[in-house]
Amino acid sequence: MKSRRIVRVEQRGGRYVKFLPDGTTRPLETGTSDLARLAAMTDEEIEAAARSNPDAAQPLTPAQLKRMRRVSPAKYLRWKLGLSQAQFAKRFCIPLGTLRDWEQHRTEPDRAARAYLKVIAADARFVERALAS
């Protein structure tokens, strides 16, 4: 089991100090990032630096990327509008089962449906007004 270390930081006398696990305090280092050095690095150097830092989130391997599933455009659009499946389906006159199939990658929207989703993404209020009349 990994040990967890909690570091507390407080401001004292206009300076930040961190409390170490042994109870001592140390001034908090600020401004330690060197953006100019980072900007000069190549993508390969950045990736090597990230992989060498155990505290950094590690880049995904090609095998991990292959196992990941993309979010369907219909689901992304629905999230962006902040609607549930039922609300989205009712508001834009899409059968709920069809929407679920698109979101679960059982089927893909045909060309007309993809175009309709693009129009909704561009101006959802316009589509709502057009469907209401």
N, C-alpha and C positions, 0 to 999 in steps of 0.2 A: 504494500500500500504506500502510495506517495505521501510524504509529509507536506502539510500545508503551512505556508508561512504567511502571516498577515502583517502587512506593514502599514502603520498608521502615520499620517502626515498632518501636521498642524502648522499654523502660522504663528510665529513668536517674534515679537519685536520687528515686524516688517519682513521677516525672512521665513522661509519654509524649512521645517526640520522633519526628518523621518525618524520614527521610533523603530528600532531594530528588535528582533525577537528576544534578545538578551536584556532588553530594557534600556539600553543606551540610546542616545540621540546623535544624529549626524546631520549637518546641513544638507538640504536637498539640492542636488546638482540641477541647474537649469541651463537651458541653451546648449545642450551637449550634442544636438544633431547638427550635422554639417551638410546643408542642402546643396552647396556648390559641389562638394565631393560626390554626393549622390547623383547629381545631374550629369557629372562627367563619367559615371560608370555605365558600362554596357549592360544589356539585359542579362547576359550570362554572368557577369560579375555580381549583379544584384541578386540573382537567383542563388549563386554560390554563397553570398553573405547571409542570405535568409536561411539557407539550409544549415549553415554553420552555427546559427544562433538558436540554442535550445528553447528560448522563450518566445521565439517568433512562430507564427502559424506556418506550418510547412506547406510548400506547394504540392498540389495533387499530382499523383503519378498518372501516366497514361491509362493504366488499368483502372484506377479510381475514377478518372474522367469518363471512361467508357461505360462504367456501371451507373453513372448518374443519368437521371432523366430530365429532359427539358420541361419547363412549365409550358403548357399549351398556350397559344396566343389568346384563346377565348378565356382561359382562367386568369391570365395576366390582366386582360382588359377588365374582367369582372372585379378583380382585386383593386385595380386602379380606380374604378368607379365606386368601390366600397359597397358592393351589393352581394347578397346571397345568390345562390344558384336560382332559387325560385323567383326572387325579385328580378334578376337579370332576364330570365326567360320570359316572365310576364311582361316586363317593361318593353322588351324588344321583339315580342311575338315569336320567340324561338321555342319549340317544344322542349320541355325540361329534360326528357330522355335523350334528345339529340345533344343538348348542351353537356349533359353528363358524359355521354360517349366521347365528345370532343375533348373534354377536360381529362378524361381517364385514358386517352390515346387509344380507345377502341376503334374509333373511326376518325377520319380527318375531314374538315369542312371542304366542300367542293369549291370551285372557283367563285361561284356567285356568293356563297356563304362567307368566304374569305374577304371578298369585296365588301359585303355588308358589314363585317366586323371592322374593316378599315374605316368605313364611313362612321360607324359608331365611335370608334377611337378618335376620329377627327373632330366630331361635333355631336356628342350624345344628346344634348338638349334639342338640337335641330331634328334628330331622328325621332325623339319622343314627341315633339310637336307635330311632325309629319304623320306619325302613326295615330295620334289623337284626333286628327281631323278626318 
